[in-house]
Amino acid sequence: MTTEQDSLPLLRGFPRQIAVAAAATVMVAINMLGGGGGFSGSGSNDVYSSFPTAFTPAVYTFAVWAPIFIGALAFALYQALPSHRGDRRLDTIAIPFVIAYPLNAATVYTGLGLSNIVMVLLLATLAWAFVLVAAMGPQGCAFFWLARAPLSVLFGWITAATILNGFQWPSSRGVAGFGPHGTTAAALFILLAAAIGVFITVRFREAIYGLTLVWASWGIVVAHRHTGLVVVAAVVATVVLLAAIVWRFRDGGTRTAGSQSADRIAGPRPATHHSQRSAL
């Protein structure tokens, strides 16, 4: 028989707070000091500029790394507060974050090919964290903006970046149809990214993830505005993603398909004389 103690997350309490804070700090520090281009993410753009493709977005889109890094540090501080030491929600999602942040840092030192493997592992880990968070349902304003929102931005951007890396690798190998003039393949990859974005946005009613992909797709429009097929695909992707976000708000609710399991995942909340549920 499984006891309540047996069902507790492997990383919890104070060790969880230290591990998540350390992982987030390592990610930001390596990106700022180790060639990642600092908060602007310009280092990432330098890598993509070395092998230009018809799928690469405009330079400004890499500024998304600023809110990603700020969000990671905000989440690290939020979960490290003494009042959150016993928060079962944060214990539940700790391991994916402790894995994902160093994987993100590792991309600074991996070239094309190996970086594709790292990116897929990073994407899978973020998807794991995202599903855990989504299954909790609405958790209050602080948890949303300091835990779920930073995760959604990072997950959305890594989705786009993983697909871009998958397109760029054959381009770097000189494979026909994947270079700067590979418009047909680029259009297909753009639509693939949009399809993934629409599924996650609608399935989990997650607007921030969708908006991050809109940011990426419009960056492709700006970068390739004179390339007809690519622009058409990117505009279609942008419109479809925005429509999915509107659909996400169709009933004005914020509950996810997995929200019924929120209490089971989040665990018992501290009791007060007002309510059995936590304010955050």
MIGU-291370 format. One record per residue: residue in one letter; x, y, z of N, C-alpha, C in turn. Coordinates in steps of 0.1 Angstrom, whole numbers, plus 5000, padded with zeros to 4 digits. Layout:
AXYZXYZXYZ;...
END
This chain:
M500949885000500050005000500950125000;T500550224992501350354991500950445002;T501950495010501650585020501750725015;E501250825023501350965018502851005017;Q503650955026505050985026505750935013;D505350815009505850754997505450834984;S504350904985503850974973504451114972;L505251154982505851294982506851294970;P507051424964508051434954509451404960;L510351364951511751334955512551454960;L512251564954512951694958511951784964;R512151814976511151894983511751974994;G510952084998511452165009512652245006;F513552255016514752335015515652285004;P515952155003516752114992516252154978;R514952144977514352194964514552334962;Q514452424972514652564971516052594966;I517052524972518452544969518752494955;A518252384951518452324938517952404927;V516652454928516052534917516752664916;A517052734928517752854927519152844921;A519852734924521152714918521152694903;A520152614899519952574885519652704877;A518752784882518352914875519553004874;T520353014885521453104885522553064875;V522752924875523752874865523352904851;M522052884848521552914834521853054830;V521453154839521553294835523053334835;A523853284845525253324845525953274833;I525753154829526453094817526053164805;N524753194803524353274791524853414791;M525053474802525553614802527053614801;L527753524807529253524808529953424798;G529153324794529853224786529553224771;G529053334766528953344752527453344747;G526553354756525153354752524553484748;G525453594749524953724745524253804755;G524353764768523753834779522253834779;F521653934785520153934786519453944773;S520253994763519554024750519553894741;G520253794745520353674737521053684724;S521853794722522553814710523453704706;G523953634716524853514712524153414705;S522853384708522053284701521953334686;N521653464684521553514671522753494663;D523953514669525253494662525353354657;V524953254665524953114660524153094648;Y522853144648521953134637522453204625;S523053324627523553404616524653334608;S525353244615526453164609525953074597;F524653034599524052944589522652994586;P522553104578521253164576520353074568;T519053084572518052994565516853084562;A515953034554514653094552513753084564;F514153024574513353004586513753094598;T514953144597515553224608514753354610;P514353384622513653514624514553634625;A513953754626514653874627515453884640;V516553964640517353974651516654014664;Y515654104663514954154675514254044683;T513853934676513153834683513953764694;F515253764693516153704703516153784716;A515553904716515453974728514453904738;V513753804733512853724742513653664753;W514953644752515753594763515753674775;A515553804773515553894785514453854795;P513153854790512053804799512253664804;I512853574795513153434799514053434812;F515153504811516153504822515553574834;I514853684832514253754844513153664850;G512453594842511353504847511953394855;A513053334850513753224857514253274871;L514853384871515253444884514153474893;A513053524888511853554896511253434901;F511153324893510653194898511553134909;A512853144907513853094917513653164930;L513453294930513253374942511953344948;Y510853334940509553304945509453174953;Q510053064946509952934953510952924965;A511953014966512853014977512353084989;L511253154988510753225000510453125011;P510753165024510453075035509053025035;S508153105032506653065032506352965022;H507252935012506952835002507852715003;R508452695015509352585017508552455017;G507252455022506452335023505452335012;D505552415001504552414990504652294982;R503652204982503752074974503652104959;R503052214955503052244941504452264935;L505252344943506652374939507452244940;D507252164950507952034951507751944939;T506451944934506051864923506751894910;I507052024908507552064895509052094896;A509752064907511052104909512052034900;I511951904899512951824892512951864877;P511851884870511951924856512752054854;F512552154864513252274863514752264866;V515052174875516452154879517252084867;I516452014859517051954847517152054835;A516052124834515852214822516852324822;Y517052394833517852514834519352474830;P519952374835521352344830521352294816;L520352224811520252194797520252314788;N519552414793519552544785520952604785;A521652604796522952654797523952574788;A523652444787524552364779524552404764;T523452454760523352494745524352604742;V524852674752525852784749527152714743;Y527452594747528752534744528552414734;T527452394729527252284719526952344705;G527652284696527452324682526252254675;L525952284663524852224656525152074655;G524051994656524151854657524051804671;L525051824680524951794694523851884700;S523852014696522852104702521452054699;N521251994687519851944684519451844694;I520351754699520051654709519651724722;V520551824726520351894738518951964738;M518652024726517452104725516152014726;V516251894721515151794722514951754736;L516051724743515951694757515351804765;L515851924762515352044769513852064767;L513452054754512052064751511151964758;A511651834759510851734765510751764780;T511851814786511851844801510851954804;L510852054795509952174797508452124795;A508252034785506951984783506451904796;W507351834802507051764814506651864825;A507451974827507052074837505752144833;F505552174821504352234816503052154819;V503152024816501951944819501651934834;L502751924842502551924856501852044861;V502352164856501752294861500352304856;A500052274843498752284837497752194844;A498152084849497251984856496852044869;M497552144875497152194887495952294886;G495652344874494552434873494952574878;P493952664879494252794885494852784899;Q495952864901496652854914496852994920;G496153094915496353224921497253314912;C497253444915497953544907499453524908;A499953514920501453504922502053374916;F501353264917501853144911501853154896;F500753214891500653224876501753314871;W502053434876502953524870504453484873;L504653414884506053394889506453244886;A505553154883505853014880505352974866;R504052984864503552934851503953024839;A503753154841504053244829505553234825;P506553234834507953224829508153084822;L507552984827507652854821507052854807;S505952914805505252924792506052994782;V506653104786507553174777508753094772;L509353034782510552954779510152824770;F509052764774508652644766508252684752;G507552804750507152844737508452874729;W509352944734510552984727511452864723;I511552774733512352654730511652564719;T510352564719509552494708510052544695;A509952684693510352744681511852724678;A512752734688514152714686514552574682;T513852474688514152334685513752304670;I512652364666512352344651513252414642;L513752534647514752614639516052534638;N516452474649517652404649517552274640;G516352214640516152104631516252144617;F515852264614515952314600517352354596;Q518052414606519352474604520452364602;W520352244609521352144608521552094593;P520552054586520752014572521252134564;S520852254567521352374560522852384561;S523352354574524752364576525552254569;R524852144566525452034559525352054543;G524752164539524652184525523552104518;V522552054526521451974520520552064512;A520352024500519452114491518152134497;G517652254496516252284500516152344515;F517352344522517352394536518152514538;G518652584528519452704530518652824529;P519252934526518553064526517453064515;H517552974505516552974495515652854496;G515652784507514752674509513452714514;T512652784506511452844510510352744512;T510252644504509252544506509352464519;A510552424522510852354535510652444546;A511052574545510852674556509352694559;A508552704548507152714550506452604557;L506952484554506452364560506752354575;F508052394578508452394592507752504600;I507452614594506652724600505252674604;L504652604594503252554597503352444607;L504352364608504552264618504552334632;A505352434633505452514646504052564650;A503352614640502052674642501052564647;A501152444641500252334645500452294659;I501752284663502052254677501552354686;G501852484682501352594691499852604692;V499152574682497652574683497152464692;F497752344690497352234699497552264713;I498752314717499052334731498252454736;T498052554728497252674732495852634735;V495252564726493852524728493652414738;R494552314737494352194747494552234761;F495452334764495752374777495252514780;R494652574770494152714772495252804777;E496452804770497652864774497952984764;A497653104768497853214759499253254758;I500053254769501353304769502253224760;Y502053094760502853004751502553044736;G501253054733500853094720501453234716;L501453324725501953454721503453454719;T504153364726505553354723505853304709;L505053214705505153164691504753264681;V503853354684503453464676504653554674;W505253584685506553664685507553604675;A507753474676508753414667508253414652;S506953384650506453384636506453514630;W506153624637506153754631507553804629;G508553754637509953774634510353724621;I509853604617510153544604509553634593;V508353694595507753774585508653894583;V509153954594509954074592511254044585;A511853924589513153894583513153854569;H511953804564511853744551510653804543;R510453934545509354004540509354014525;H510453984518510553984504510453844498;T510253744507510253604502508753554503;G508053554492506653534492506153414500;L506553294497506053174503506253174518;V507453214522507753214536506853314544;V506753434538505853534544504453484545;V503953424535502553374535502453274546;A503353174547503253074558503353134572;A504253234573504453294586503253384590;V502653454581501453534583500253434587;V500153324580499053224583499353174597;A500553144600500853094614500553194624;T500853324622500553424632499053444634;V498253444623496853464624496153344631;V496653224627496053104633496353094648;L497553124652497953124666497153234674;L496953354668496153454675494653404676;A494153344666492853284666492653184677;A493753104679493652994689493753064703;I494453174704494453244717493153304720;V492453364710491153414712490153294716;W490353184710489553064713489753024727;R490953034732491353004745490553084755;F490253204751489453294760487953294757;R487453194749486153204745485053194756;D485353124767484453114778484853204790;G485953274788486453364799487053284810;G487253154809487753074820489253054818;T489853004828491352974828491652834832;R490552744833490852614838491352524826;T492152434829492652344819491952214820;A492252134809491552004809492051914821;G493151944826493651854837493351924851;S492552024852492452094864491752024875;Q490951914871490251834881491251764890;S492451754886493451684894494351774902;A493951904903494752004909494951974924;D493851944931494051914945494951794948;R494751694939495551574941497051594939;I497351684929498751704926499351814936;A498551914939499152024947499251974962;G498351874966498451824979497651914989;P497651875001496851945011497452085014;R496552185016496952315018496852345033;P497652435039497552475053496252525056;A495652475067494352525071494452655078;T493452745076493252865084491852875088;H491552975096490152985101489253035091;H489853085079488953125068488753025058;S489752945055489652855043490652745044;Q490452635038491352525037492352545025;R492152645017492952665005493952775007;S495152765001496152875002495752994994;A496253104998495853234990496653234977;L497753164976498553174964498353054955;
END
